[in-house]
Amino acid sequence: MATTDVCNDFHAKHDETVHFTNASGITCELKQGTTEWPFTDPPPLKVPVSGSKTKIKSKADLKDGTYNFIPSCCPDLMPKSVTVP
C-alpha cells in the first residue's frame, strides 16, 4: 500500500491501494488534471481529514507513466502527480 498526503507527488504500482492522508484540515477533492485519471474511483475523489483509500488502475487499463490530479485543498493549488512504473 502506498501512503501519501494529498498535497504530495508519489509513486505507486498498478493495482496498488493508495491511502491518502489529508493534513489540510478540510475535505479535499481530487479532480482530473490534463492526463488520464489513474485511480479506480471516478473523479472527483473526496478525501476527508480522516483520509481515504482508492486503487491505481490495473496494467490493462493504465499504461506506465506519470498522471496528474488537482487537489482542491493544497496551499499552492498546483497539480500533483502519481508515477506508475
Long-range contacts (C-beta under 8 A, 24 or more apart in sequence): 6-30, 6-47, 6-71, 6-73, 6-74, 6-80, 7-71, 7-73, 7-74, 7-75, 7-76, 7-80, 8-80, 9-80, 9-81, 9-82, 9-83, 10-81, 10-82, 10-83, 11-82, 11-83, 11-84, 11-85, 12-56, 12-82, 12-83, 12-84, 13-56, 13-84, 13-85, 14-56, 14-57, 14-58, 14-59, 14-62, 14-84, 15-55, 15-56, 15-57, 15-58, 15-59, 16-55, 16-56, 17-53, 17-54, 17-55, 18-53, 18-54, 18-55, 18-56, 18-82, 19-51, 19-52, 19-53, 20-45, 20-47, 20-51, 20-52, 20-53, 20-54, 21-51, 22-47, 22-48, 22-49, 22-50, 22-51, 22-52, 22-73, 24-49, 24-73, 24-74, 25-49, 26-73, 27-73, 28-71, 28-72, 28-73, 28-74, 29-71, 29-72, 29-73, 30-69, 30-70, 30-71, 30-72, 31-69, 31-70, 31-71, 31-72, 32-69, 32-70, 33-67, 33-68, 33-69, 33-70, 33-79, 33-81, 34-68, 34-79, 35-65, 35-66, 35-67, 35-68, 36-62, 36-67, 37-67, 37-69, 38-62, 38-67, 38-69, 38-82, 38-84, 39-69, 43-69, 44-72, 45-69, 47-71, 56-82, 56-84
